[in-house]
Amino acid sequence: MQDPDFSEIVNLICKEDPRFDRKAYDFVRLGLDHTVKELRKRDAERAEKSRHVTGPELLDGLRVYALDQFGPLTKTVLNAWGVTKCTHFGDIVFNLIEYNVFSKTESDRREDFADIYDFDAAFVKPFEPTRRPRASGSATTEAFGAA
């Protein structure tokens, strides 16, 4: 069930900035939760305490979470929501910061979300078939008994 305050805030944001579907905001919120859990697991192994999630860490977490949720359709889904590059995730995050849904440190900037990865490389390439090198010579014809 959606938090009614979050839903209302996203409605307000979407009226002011209609570039992104409200589902993109839901996804970023859930993706942040996923990222925090994964960082806590990693940090527990290093005996580190909880800390702030940086822009690049969030982008990597969103990438992993998106691939897990949508598989080969990830780029299609994100594009349908108006998210076509990393900076769009940053815009969504900073929209949520402006409404006090997310918090930031003094060092957090929109530029932290710029050009961390290319959407095709991140969301399409993992599902492309890999090409195997062709065997040279007549290995194929020998296998079928041709001379």
C-alpha positions as CSV (number, residue, x, y, z in Angstrom):
1,M,0.0,0.0,0.0
2,Q,1.2,3.4,-0.9
3,D,2.0,6.0,1.8
4,P,-0.8,8.6,1.3
5,D,1.6,11.5,2.0
6,F,4.1,10.2,-0.5
7,S,1.3,9.8,-3.1
8,E,0.1,13.3,-2.5
9,I,3.6,14.8,-2.7
10,V,4.2,12.9,-6.0
11,N,1.0,14.3,-7.4
12,L,2.2,17.9,-6.5
13,I,5.6,17.2,-8.1
14,C,4.1,15.8,-11.3
15,K,1.9,18.9,-11.6
16,E,5.0,21.1,-11.4
17,D,7.3,18.9,-13.3
18,P,5.3,16.6,-15.7
19,R,8.4,15.1,-17.4
20,F,8.2,11.9,-15.4
21,D,5.4,9.5,-14.7
22,R,4.5,9.1,-11.0
23,K,5.6,5.4,-11.3
24,A,9.2,6.7,-11.8
25,Y,9.0,8.3,-8.3
26,D,7.7,5.1,-6.8
27,F,10.5,3.2,-8.4
28,V,13.2,5.6,-7.2
29,R,11.8,5.3,-3.6
30,L,11.7,1.5,-3.7
31,G,15.1,1.5,-5.5
32,L,16.6,3.7,-2.7
33,D,15.3,1.2,-0.1
34,H,16.9,-1.7,-2.1
35,T,20.2,0.2,-2.3
36,V,20.3,1.0,1.4
37,K,19.7,-2.7,2.3
38,E,22.4,-3.8,-0.1
39,L,24.9,-1.2,1.3
40,R,24.1,-2.2,4.8
41,K,24.9,-5.8,3.9
42,R,28.2,-4.7,2.4
43,D,29.0,-2.3,5.2
44,A,28.2,-4.9,7.9
45,E,30.9,-7.1,6.4
46,R,33.3,-4.1,6.7
47,A,32.0,-3.2,10.1
48,E,30.9,0.2,8.9
49,K,28.0,2.0,10.4
50,S,25.0,3.3,8.4
51,R,25.8,6.2,6.2
52,H,24.5,8.5,3.5
53,V,23.9,7.1,0.0
54,T,25.8,9.0,-2.7
55,G,24.4,9.8,-6.2
56,P,26.6,7.2,-7.9
57,E,25.8,4.6,-5.3
58,L,22.1,5.2,-5.8
59,L,22.4,5.1,-9.6
60,D,24.2,1.7,-9.3
61,G,21.5,0.5,-6.9
62,L,18.7,1.7,-9.2
63,R,20.4,-0.1,-12.1
64,V,20.6,-3.4,-10.3
65,Y,17.0,-3.0,-8.9
66,A,15.6,-2.1,-12.3
67,L,17.2,-5.1,-14.0
68,D,15.9,-7.4,-11.3
69,Q,12.4,-5.9,-11.5
70,F,12.0,-5.6,-15.3
71,G,14.7,-7.7,-16.9
72,P,15.0,-7.2,-20.7
73,L,12.2,-4.6,-20.6
74,T,14.0,-2.3,-18.2
75,K,14.9,0.4,-20.7
76,T,11.5,0.3,-22.3
77,V,9.8,0.7,-18.9
78,L,12.0,3.5,-17.8
79,N,11.7,5.3,-21.1
80,A,7.9,5.0,-20.9
81,W,8.1,6.9,-17.6
82,G,10.2,9.6,-19.2
83,V,13.5,8.4,-17.7
84,T,16.1,8.1,-20.5
85,K,19.4,8.9,-18.8
86,C,21.0,9.0,-15.4
87,T,20.5,12.8,-14.9
88,H,16.7,12.1,-15.0
89,F,17.1,10.0,-11.9
90,G,18.9,12.9,-10.3
91,D,16.1,15.2,-11.3
92,I,13.6,12.9,-9.6
93,V,15.8,12.6,-6.5
94,F,16.1,16.4,-6.2
95,N,12.4,16.9,-6.8
96,L,11.8,14.6,-3.8
97,I,14.5,16.5,-1.8
98,E,12.7,19.8,-2.5
99,Y,9.5,18.3,-0.9
100,N,11.5,16.9,2.1
101,V,10.8,13.3,1.1
102,F,14.6,12.6,0.7
103,S,17.4,14.4,2.5
104,K,20.8,15.5,1.2
105,T,24.1,16.5,2.5
106,E,26.0,19.7,1.7
107,S,28.1,17.8,-0.8
108,D,25.2,16.3,-2.8
109,R,24.6,17.9,-6.2
110,R,22.6,17.1,-9.3
111,E,25.9,16.7,-11.2
112,D,26.5,13.5,-9.1
113,F,24.0,11.8,-11.4
114,A,25.5,12.9,-14.7
115,D,26.9,10.3,-17.1
116,I,27.5,7.4,-14.7
117,Y,26.3,4.9,-17.2
118,D,24.7,4.7,-20.6
119,F,21.2,3.3,-20.6
120,D,21.9,1.0,-23.6
121,A,25.0,-0.4,-22.0
122,A,23.3,-0.8,-18.6
123,F,19.9,-2.1,-19.6
124,V,20.1,-3.5,-23.1
125,K,23.6,-5.0,-23.5
126,P,23.2,-7.5,-20.6
127,F,20.4,-9.2,-22.6
128,E,22.1,-9.3,-26.0
129,P,23.3,-12.7,-27.2
130,T,27.0,-13.2,-26.9
131,R,28.8,-14.0,-30.1
132,R,31.1,-17.0,-30.0
133,P,34.1,-17.0,-32.4
134,R,33.5,-19.2,-35.4
135,A,35.7,-22.2,-35.7
136,S,38.1,-22.1,-38.5
137,G,38.4,-24.7,-41.1
138,S,36.1,-27.6,-41.8
139,A,35.2,-28.6,-38.2
140,T,31.5,-28.1,-39.0
141,T,31.6,-30.1,-42.2
142,E,33.6,-32.9,-40.5
143,A,31.0,-33.1,-37.8
144,F,28.3,-33.8,-40.4
145,G,30.4,-36.3,-42.4
146,A,30.9,-34.0,-45.4
147,A,34.2,-34.2,-47.2
